[in-house]
Amino acid sequence: MAEAYPWQDGLWQQFAGREQHAHAYLLHGPAGIGKRALAERLMASLLCQRPTPQNACGECKSCLLLKAGSHPDNYILEPEEADKAIKVDQVRDLVSFVVQTAQMGGRKVVLIEPVESMNVNAANALLKSLEEPSGDTVLLLVSHQTSRLLPTIKSRCVQQACPLPSEAMSLAWLANALPDCSEDERVELLTLAAGSPLAAVNLQAQGVREQRALVVEGVKRLLKQQQSPTQLAEGWNAIPLLLLFDWFCDWSSLILRYQLTQDEDGLGLADMRKVIQYLAQKSGQGKVLNIQDWILVQRQKVMSKANLNRVLLLEALLVQWVSLPGQK
């Protein structure tokens, strides 16, 4: 049974209360808020032979087959390897499934996640099925970045935004999910996860707070000229590149924000506040804008899995960062 999260109660009531279902839904919103779990819960309910208004029964033949991963009328499409594209051949296999008759006499349900990982050929191959799915087929598309979807995909679906839960609701849930963390640590993790509670749990599992402390200490040593860009770039080997670029992107935004507002409440997490303030006071705005543009371009390359020389890329970042304070 897919986990039900408290911040999805309203969304679930909307789905569960429908007499008729659309042939395609696009569930979209930030990563780490449980969209996949919501899609799986809806999938189970749509396939169940005795659904209640709240859930699938969990006991009928259909539910038992789904739980065993062998339901003949259920199809899950995702990348064959993590962070890779969904290929056109995978979509063709899905299209073959969609045109078949349901074997158990009910609906067929397809779940695609993340739908933006389809390349253009794969997305085009899916369009026909989205336009005219055969029989009683429901397609559930899960997206973390709808800006990367073809407009033709979006227009053929009922779009359902899945918003971030409130901070209070996220922290209440994290108190149960991460009982060994202090309240301050949970707040820090939620901030690092941009408000996504499930992402916060994943970050804790990968030791993000320790990684962040290492990076912050390194940046301070860099600015005091106690460590070189090369030494730091090599010392951050174990830290995910995207995480590093997320942080530097965030820090450059905070520097600009402080230059424009002088608002001391808008300096981000405590670990970098003094550094942000110092750089905002000592750096020219044009320089900060230039480094932010450069970081955004490189971050896009990291996200698109470009073949990058990690150490050289980090060196280039740190050389620019250390040159921020100085001539305005």
N, C-alpha and C positions, 0 to 999 in steps of 0.2 A: 504493500500500500504506500503510495507517494505521501511524503510528509506534508501536513497542512500547516501553514504558517499563519499566525494570528493576523498579520497585516493584509492577508489575502481574503479575509472573511467576506468583505463587501463584493470583491470581484467574483468570488466563488458563488455567492447568492445570485449574481447576475447570470452566470452560466447555468447553474443548477435549476434556475426557475424557467428556463426556456422550453417551450413546447416543441418548437422547430429549431434545428440547428443549421447554421450557415455551412456551406461546403468547405470553406477555408477560413481559419482564424490566424491572425498575425499577433502574437503576444510579444510586446516589445517594451524595453526599459533597460535600466542599467544592469550590468552583470552583477551577480551575487545577491539577488533579492528573491530567488526561488521561482523564476518563470518556468524552468524545466519541470520542477515539482508540480506546479499548477497544471501544466500541460499533461503530465502523466496522470494526475488525479482526474482530469477531464476525460482523458483517453480511457481510463478504467471505467468511468461512469458511462461513457458512450457505448462501450462494449458489453457492459454487464447485462445479464438477462433479468435481473431483479433489482434495479437501482433504487435507492431511497432518495428523497430530496437532497440529502446531504452527501451521499457517497455511493460508490459501488458496494455491493453486498459483501464481496470478499469470499463468498462460499459457492457460488454457482459454477458450472463447468467452465464458462467463459473466464471468470475471475481466476480460477485455479490455473487455467492454461496461460493466462497473461502473467501470473505470478511465476510460473515455471519458465517463462520466456519462449513458449511454443504456441502462442495463439496464431491460428492460420490467417486471421483477418486483421492482424496488427503488423505495421511496418515502421521501423525506426531507421531514419537516414541521418547519418552523422559522418564526419571525416573518418577515414580509415585509420589515420594516425592523428594524435592530438596536434592542434594548431596547423593542420594541413587543409588543403581545399577539398570540397566535395566535388568529385569528378563527374563528367558527363556520362560515363558508363554506369556509375552508381544511380544516376537519375533515370537512365533508360531502364534499369532493372526495376526501379520504383514504378515507372509508367506501366510496365508489364503487369505489375501487381495491381495497379489501380483499375485496369480494364477487365480484370477477372471478376467473376461472381463471388460474393461472400460465401465462404464454405459453411459458416454456421447459421446462415439465414438471417443475420442481422446486418449491422453496419460493418464497413471496413474503416479503420482509423490509421492515419499516417502521422508520425511525428518527425519533424525536420529541425535539427538544432546543431550549430547555429546556422540559420538560413543564409546569412551573409558570407559564409565560407564557400558557397557555390561559385565556381568561376562563371564567366559570361555564357559559355556554351551550355553548362549545366543548368543555369537559370533559364535560358531560352527553352531547353528541353522540358522544363517543368511547366512552362506556361500553358500548354495545351491541357494538361491535367488540372491545372488551377481553373481554367476556363470552363471546362466541361468534365468534371470527374464522373466516372461511370457508376451507375447504381447508387447506393446510399453510402458514399464515401465522404469522410470528414478529414481534411488536412489541417494539422496544427503546426504552424510555423513559429519558431522561437527565435527572436533576434535581439542581440545586445547593441547593435549599431544599424539602425534603419537607414542611415545616410548612405550606407554601402549597398543598399538593395536597388534593383531596377524598379523604376516607377511602375512598370507593367506588372511586376510581382505584387507590389503594395496595393495597386488599384483593384486587384482581383480577390482581395481578402477583406474580411471584417477586421478592422484594426482595433486592438485592445491594448491601451497603454497600461503598464504595470508600474505604478509610481514607487519611489523609495518610501519605506516606512518612516514614521517620525523618529526623531532621535530618541525620544523617551521609550517608544515601543521597541526600537532596536536594542537599547541598553537593557531593558527588562528581559528581552529574549536572550541577550548575551550573558546576563547574570546566570542563567541556567546552563547555557551552552559552554561557558568558560568560567566555571565556579572557582578555579584556582587563581584567576586574575583579579587584581584589585579593581575598584570602580575607575580609578584614574587610568589604569592600563587598558580597560575596556573602552574608555572614551578615546584614548590615543589610537587604539586599533581601529575603531569605527571611523575616526578622522582619516587615518591612513588608507582606509578602504573606501573613501569618498561616500560614507554613509550606508554602504551595503553590508548588512550584518553577516551574510554567509561568506562574503569575501573577507570580512574581519576574522572569522574563524580560520579560513585558509591561511591568511597572513600569519596568524599566531602559530599555526602548525609548521609553517616554513621558517619560523624564527625571525620574523620581520623586525621586531623591536631591537633585537641584537644587531641585525644588519644595519638598521637605521643609525643606531648608536655609533657603529664603526664608521659609517659614511660621514655623519655629522662631525665626529672627532677629526676625521681626515680633512674635511673642508676647513675646519678651524686651523689645523696645522699648516695646511696649504697657504692660507691667507697670512699666517705668521712667518711664512717661508721656512718652516721647520721640516717640510716634506715636499718633494718635487711631484709634478703631475705624473711623471713616469712611475715613480714608486707607488703612488696611490692607485693608478690605473691597474698595476699588477697586483696590488693588495686587495682589490675589490673583485677578484676573479669569481668568487662564489655567489656574488649578488646578481640577480637577474637584471639584464641590461634595461628592460622596459621599466623596471622599478626605479632604477637610477635616473632614467630620463623623465619619468613622472615626477620625481622629487625635484630635480633641477628646473623643470618646467614650472612647477608649483612655486618654487623659491623665486624664480625670475618674475612671476606674476605678483607675488607678495611685495617684492622690491618696488615694482612699478606702482602698485596700489598705495604703498606707504609714501612714495614720492608725490603722489597726487593728492592724498588725503591727510597725511600725517596722523592717521588714526592708529593709536597704539593697540587697540583691541583687534586690529585686523592683520596681525603679524604671524598668524598661524600657530603651529605647535611650539611649546615653550623651548624645545631644544635648539631652535634656530632663530629665535626672536632677536637676540642681540646682534647676530650676524646679519640678518635681514636689514635691521635698522642701520647698522654700520655701512653696509653696501649701498643702501638707499641714499645715505647722506654723502657718500664719497664718490658715487658713480654718476656719470652723465646719463640722462634719460635715453639719448640716442644709442649709447652703447648697450644699455639694458635691452632696448627694443631689438637691436641687432642680434644679441645673443639669444633672446627669446625666439626670434624668427628661425635662427639656425637650429636651436634645440627642437622646435616643432617639426622642422623638415627631417632631422635625423630620427626623431621619435617615430615619424611615419614610416621611415625605412625599417626601423626595428620591428614595428608592428607588421609590416608586409613581409617579414622574414627575409629581407635582402641579405646577401652574403657579405657581412661586414667584418672588418678587422677590429675586434673588440678593443684591444689595448690602444691602438692608434686613435680610434673614435673617442675613447675616454680621455686620452691625452689631449686631443684637440679641444674637447669640452673644458678640461681643467685649465689649459693654457689661457683660454678666453676668460674663464671665471676668475683666475688670479689677476688678470689685467683689468678687471672691472673698476676697482678703486683707482683713482689717479686723476688724470686730466679730464676735466668735464667738457 
